């Protein structure tokens, strides 16, 4: 993955070149979450990459205005993303998003 550290990448290349399989810790976590949920898609995996980005910015408590400024978007656009995120994840409030993000280790506490 793009975000992998160089040491992690070297480890992966060595394992694959030796004919072994390699699974990153983040993928292993996603697989464990998937199995734990009984094979159902975890709510945050239904999000587009931009929605996921906005959710991760809402998690630490950034306001819609702060997110809009940082992403160079209008406040209305970020509000629309927030609404879609809540709808897709079947949640009503940001606090539910934060709780979900912490539970699934999407943000640091």
Rosetta constraint file for C-alpha pairs under 8 A:
AtomPair CA 4 CA 8 HARMONIC 6.08 0.50
AtomPair CA 4 CA 9 HARMONIC 6.35 0.50
AtomPair CA 5 CA 9 HARMONIC 6.34 0.50
AtomPair CA 6 CA 10 HARMONIC 6.22 0.50
AtomPair CA 7 CA 11 HARMONIC 6.18 0.50
AtomPair CA 8 CA 12 HARMONIC 6.20 0.50
AtomPair CA 9 CA 13 HARMONIC 6.20 0.50
AtomPair CA 10 CA 14 HARMONIC 6.17 0.50
AtomPair CA 11 CA 15 HARMONIC 6.25 0.50
AtomPair CA 12 CA 16 HARMONIC 6.15 0.50
AtomPair CA 12 CA 22 HARMONIC 5.86 0.50
AtomPair CA 12 CA 23 HARMONIC 7.99 0.50
AtomPair CA 13 CA 17 HARMONIC 5.93 0.50
AtomPair CA 14 CA 18 HARMONIC 6.13 0.50
AtomPair CA 15 CA 19 HARMONIC 6.59 0.50
AtomPair CA 15 CA 20 HARMONIC 5.18 0.50
AtomPair CA 15 CA 21 HARMONIC 6.49 0.50
AtomPair CA 15 CA 22 HARMONIC 6.34 0.50
AtomPair CA 16 CA 20 HARMONIC 5.03 0.50
AtomPair CA 16 CA 21 HARMONIC 5.76 0.50
AtomPair CA 16 CA 22 HARMONIC 6.47 0.50
AtomPair CA 23 CA 27 HARMONIC 6.23 0.50
AtomPair CA 23 CA 28 HARMONIC 6.23 0.50
AtomPair CA 24 CA 28 HARMONIC 6.09 0.50
AtomPair CA 25 CA 29 HARMONIC 6.15 0.50
AtomPair CA 26 CA 30 HARMONIC 6.33 0.50
AtomPair CA 27 CA 31 HARMONIC 6.11 0.50
AtomPair CA 28 CA 32 HARMONIC 6.11 0.50
AtomPair CA 29 CA 33 HARMONIC 6.11 0.50
AtomPair CA 30 CA 34 HARMONIC 6.10 0.50
AtomPair CA 31 CA 35 HARMONIC 6.22 0.50
AtomPair CA 32 CA 36 HARMONIC 6.01 0.50
AtomPair CA 33 CA 37 HARMONIC 6.13 0.50
AtomPair CA 33 CA 42 HARMONIC 7.25 0.50
AtomPair CA 33 CA 104 HARMONIC 7.94 0.50
AtomPair CA 34 CA 38 HARMONIC 6.70 0.50
AtomPair CA 34 CA 39 HARMONIC 5.32 0.50
AtomPair CA 34 CA 40 HARMONIC 6.32 0.50
AtomPair CA 34 CA 41 HARMONIC 6.38 0.50
AtomPair CA 34 CA 42 HARMONIC 6.53 0.50
AtomPair CA 35 CA 39 HARMONIC 5.27 0.50
AtomPair CA 35 CA 40 HARMONIC 7.93 0.50
AtomPair CA 37 CA 41 HARMONIC 7.52 0.50
AtomPair CA 37 CA 42 HARMONIC 7.16 0.50
AtomPair CA 41 CA 45 HARMONIC 6.52 0.50
AtomPair CA 41 CA 46 HARMONIC 7.29 0.50
AtomPair CA 42 CA 46 HARMONIC 7.29 0.50
AtomPair CA 43 CA 47 HARMONIC 7.62 0.50
AtomPair CA 43 CA 88 HARMONIC 7.04 0.50
AtomPair CA 43 CA 89 HARMONIC 4.97 0.50
AtomPair CA 44 CA 52 HARMONIC 7.02 0.50
AtomPair CA 44 CA 89 HARMONIC 6.65 0.50
AtomPair CA 46 CA 88 HARMONIC 6.87 0.50
AtomPair CA 46 CA 89 HARMONIC 7.76 0.50
AtomPair CA 47 CA 51 HARMONIC 5.55 0.50
AtomPair CA 47 CA 52 HARMONIC 5.67 0.50
AtomPair CA 47 CA 85 HARMONIC 6.79 0.50
AtomPair CA 47 CA 88 HARMONIC 7.23 0.50
AtomPair CA 48 CA 52 HARMONIC 6.07 0.50
AtomPair CA 49 CA 53 HARMONIC 6.15 0.50
AtomPair CA 50 CA 54 HARMONIC 6.21 0.50
AtomPair CA 51 CA 55 HARMONIC 6.08 0.50
AtomPair CA 51 CA 81 HARMONIC 5.81 0.50
AtomPair CA 51 CA 82 HARMONIC 7.42 0.50
AtomPair CA 51 CA 84 HARMONIC 7.76 0.50
AtomPair CA 51 CA 85 HARMONIC 6.25 0.50
AtomPair CA 52 CA 56 HARMONIC 6.22 0.50
AtomPair CA 52 CA 85 HARMONIC 7.96 0.50
AtomPair CA 53 CA 57 HARMONIC 6.39 0.50
AtomPair CA 54 CA 58 HARMONIC 6.16 0.50
AtomPair CA 54 CA 67 HARMONIC 7.26 0.50
AtomPair CA 54 CA 78 HARMONIC 7.49 0.50
AtomPair CA 54 CA 81 HARMONIC 7.17 0.50
AtomPair CA 54 CA 82 HARMONIC 7.22 0.50
AtomPair CA 55 CA 59 HARMONIC 6.14 0.50
AtomPair CA 55 CA 82 HARMONIC 7.28 0.50
AtomPair CA 55 CA 85 HARMONIC 7.16 0.50
AtomPair CA 55 CA 97 HARMONIC 7.25 0.50
AtomPair CA 56 CA 60 HARMONIC 7.25 0.50
AtomPair CA 56 CA 101 HARMONIC 7.55 0.50
AtomPair CA 56 CA 106 HARMONIC 7.10 0.50
AtomPair CA 56 CA 107 HARMONIC 6.68 0.50
AtomPair CA 57 CA 61 HARMONIC 7.12 0.50
AtomPair CA 57 CA 62 HARMONIC 5.92 0.50
AtomPair CA 57 CA 67 HARMONIC 6.81 0.50
AtomPair CA 58 CA 62 HARMONIC 5.12 0.50
AtomPair CA 58 CA 63 HARMONIC 6.78 0.50
AtomPair CA 58 CA 64 HARMONIC 7.69 0.50
AtomPair CA 58 CA 67 HARMONIC 7.89 0.50
AtomPair CA 58 CA 94 HARMONIC 7.20 0.50
AtomPair CA 58 CA 97 HARMONIC 7.99 0.50
AtomPair CA 58 CA 98 HARMONIC 7.56 0.50
AtomPair CA 59 CA 94 HARMONIC 7.53 0.50
AtomPair CA 59 CA 97 HARMONIC 6.66 0.50
AtomPair CA 59 CA 98 HARMONIC 4.73 0.50
AtomPair CA 59 CA 101 HARMONIC 6.84 0.50
AtomPair CA 59 CA 107 HARMONIC 6.89 0.50
AtomPair CA 60 CA 98 HARMONIC 7.51 0.50
AtomPair CA 60 CA 107 HARMONIC 7.42 0.50
AtomPair CA 62 CA 66 HARMONIC 6.01 0.50
AtomPair CA 62 CA 67 HARMONIC 6.48 0.50
AtomPair CA 63 CA 67 HARMONIC 6.25 0.50
AtomPair CA 64 CA 68 HARMONIC 6.06 0.50
AtomPair CA 64 CA 75 HARMONIC 6.24 0.50
AtomPair CA 64 CA 78 HARMONIC 6.15 0.50
AtomPair CA 64 CA 79 HARMONIC 6.52 0.50
AtomPair CA 65 CA 69 HARMONIC 6.19 0.50
AtomPair CA 65 CA 75 HARMONIC 5.67 0.50
AtomPair CA 66 CA 70 HARMONIC 6.17 0.50
AtomPair CA 67 CA 71 HARMONIC 6.01 0.50
AtomPair CA 67 CA 78 HARMONIC 7.17 0.50
AtomPair CA 68 CA 72 HARMONIC 5.58 0.50
AtomPair CA 68 CA 73 HARMONIC 4.68 0.50
AtomPair CA 68 CA 74 HARMONIC 5.57 0.50
AtomPair CA 68 CA 75 HARMONIC 5.36 0.50
AtomPair CA 68 CA 77 HARMONIC 7.83 0.50
AtomPair CA 68 CA 78 HARMONIC 6.03 0.50
AtomPair CA 69 CA 73 HARMONIC 6.49 0.50
AtomPair CA 69 CA 74 HARMONIC 7.75 0.50
AtomPair CA 73 CA 77 HARMONIC 6.40 0.50
AtomPair CA 73 CA 78 HARMONIC 6.90 0.50
AtomPair CA 74 CA 78 HARMONIC 6.54 0.50
AtomPair CA 75 CA 79 HARMONIC 6.09 0.50
AtomPair CA 76 CA 80 HARMONIC 6.14 0.50
AtomPair CA 77 CA 81 HARMONIC 6.33 0.50
AtomPair CA 78 CA 82 HARMONIC 6.15 0.50
AtomPair CA 79 CA 83 HARMONIC 6.21 0.50
AtomPair CA 80 CA 84 HARMONIC 6.21 0.50
AtomPair CA 81 CA 85 HARMONIC 6.06 0.50
AtomPair CA 82 CA 86 HARMONIC 6.24 0.50
AtomPair CA 83 CA 87 HARMONIC 6.12 0.50
AtomPair CA 84 CA 88 HARMONIC 5.98 0.50
AtomPair CA 85 CA 89 HARMONIC 6.05 0.50
AtomPair CA 86 CA 90 HARMONIC 5.77 0.50
AtomPair CA 86 CA 91 HARMONIC 4.82 0.50
AtomPair CA 86 CA 92 HARMONIC 5.94 0.50
AtomPair CA 86 CA 93 HARMONIC 7.27 0.50
AtomPair CA 86 CA 97 HARMONIC 7.69 0.50
AtomPair CA 87 CA 91 HARMONIC 6.30 0.50
AtomPair CA 87 CA 92 HARMONIC 7.67 0.50
AtomPair CA 91 CA 96 HARMONIC 6.36 0.50
AtomPair CA 91 CA 97 HARMONIC 7.31 0.50
AtomPair CA 92 CA 96 HARMONIC 7.24 0.50
AtomPair CA 93 CA 97 HARMONIC 6.97 0.50
AtomPair CA 94 CA 98 HARMONIC 6.24 0.50
AtomPair CA 95 CA 99 HARMONIC 6.14 0.50
AtomPair CA 96 CA 100 HARMONIC 6.15 0.50
AtomPair CA 97 CA 101 HARMONIC 6.04 0.50
AtomPair CA 98 CA 102 HARMONIC 6.15 0.50
AtomPair CA 99 CA 103 HARMONIC 6.12 0.50
AtomPair CA 100 CA 104 HARMONIC 6.18 0.50
AtomPair CA 101 CA 105 HARMONIC 5.92 0.50
AtomPair CA 101 CA 106 HARMONIC 4.80 0.50
AtomPair CA 101 CA 107 HARMONIC 5.82 0.50
AtomPair CA 102 CA 106 HARMONIC 6.05 0.50
AtomPair CA 102 CA 107 HARMONIC 5.75 0.50
AtomPair CA 102 CA 108 HARMONIC 6.89 0.50
AtomPair CA 102 CA 109 HARMONIC 6.98 0.50
